Amino acid sequence: MAKTIYTAQAKVKGGREQGHGQTNDGALVVDLRQPKEAGGPGGGTNPEQLFAIGYAACFEGALGVVARRRKVELGDVEIDSKVSLIAEDGGRYNVAVDFDVKLPGISDPQEAKEIVAEAHQVCPYSNATRGNIEVKLTANGQPVG
């Protein structure tokens, strides 16, 4: 049986156009605005930016799990995260993710790709979105998968 480890709570009013979001503990407070690149006023954050940070942070945690299991040192991991808003047929929208993962402690390109691929199997965000969105992964400059 699955065990809940943690539940995040937040409230959003006004959505992406003129919204405001805040976590129940007050640690995160954001004004939500449509980005200028999408025809909005800018001046706030948007769901894609929040997803880019959240997913990358989660993925980095999964990399740590994999490193401990393999007993390797990854170094100061860095993930360049891109989340694109995609317009699909029928008036539907989706997102696509592109992670450029840098593992400075791993010099072997194949090992770096294996670690990133394994982290993709461990990460809760990856598991929640698998099969629903396109996720492109790169490890130390090499395509994964």
N, C-alpha and C positions, 0 to 999 in steps of 0.2 A: 504494500500500500504506500502511496506517495505521501511524503511528509512536507508540509509547508515550513520553509525555513524563515521566510520574511515576506511581508506584504507592504508594498509602498502605497501611500495614499496621497492623492492630490485632488484639487478642485480647479476646474477651468470654467470661466464664463466668457462668452463673446467669441469663442473660436479663433481661427487663424487671422481674421481680418482686423479686429479691434479687441482682441481677447486679453485675458489676464489669467495666469496660472500660478498656483502656489501649493507646495507640499504641506501636509498637515503639521509638520514640525517647523515650518517656516524656513528651512534650510535652502530651499530653492523658490525664488519668486521671479517670474518673468512676465514681461509684456509681450504679447503675441501680435505679430504684424506680417502681412504678406510681403515678401522681399521685393525690392525694386525690380529685380530681374524677371519677376513674374507679374509685373504691372502694379504692384502695391506701393505703399509709401515707405517701406523699410522702417527703421527705427525701433525694431524689436527682434525677437527671435521667431523661429517657425518650427513646426513639427519635424521637418526634415533635419534641421540642425540639431534638435534635441535627440532625434533617433541616431544621427551620426555619432554624437558623443556617447550616448547610452550604449549603443551596440559595440562601439570600439572599446569602451571601458570594460564591458562584459567579456569581450573577446580577449582582451589582455589578461583578465582574470583566468580565463580558460587556458591561455598559454602558460600561465603560472602553474596550473594544475598539471598540465602535460609535462612541464619541465621537472616538477617534483617527482612525478611517476618515472620519468626517464633518468632522473638524477643528473641533469645537465644544467648549466648556467647559461641563461639567455642573454645576459647583459642588460643594458638599459633599453628595454623594448620601446619601440615607437610605432604607432599605427597612424598613417595618413588615411583618413576616412572620408569617403564621398558618398552621399545619399542623394540620388536624383529622383525628382518627382516625374512620373511617366504618365502621359495621357494615353489610354488604351481605347480600342474600339468600343462603341456602345455607351460612351459617356462615363466609362470607368477610369479610375486612377490607381496607380500602383507606385512602388518605389523600387529602385535598383541600388545595390550597394557595391562599392569598390574599396577594398582594403589593400593598402600597400604596407606590408608588415616588415619591419626591420628588426632583426635579431642579431645584434652585434657580437654576441658570444658564440654564435654558431657559424663556423667558416665553411662547412661542407654544404653546398647548395641543395643536395638531395635530402640531407637531414633537416635543413630549414623548411623545405617543402613538406616533409612528413610531419613535422611538429605543427605547422600551420594547419595542415589537413586534419590532423588529430584534434586540434583545438576547435576546429569547425564542427566536429562531432560532439564535443563536450559543452560548448557554449550554449546557454539557455536561449539566447536570441536566435542563434543559428538553428537550433532545434525547433523553435516556435515558428520560424519563417520558412523552413526547408520546403521546397517545392512550390512556394507561393511567390517568391521574389527571386530575381537574378542576383547572385552574389559572386563577385569576381575577387579572387584572392591572389596576392603576389607575396612571395617570401624572399627577402633579400634580392629583390629585382627579378626573380624568376616566377613565371606563372605557376600556380598550383592547380592540379587537377586538369 
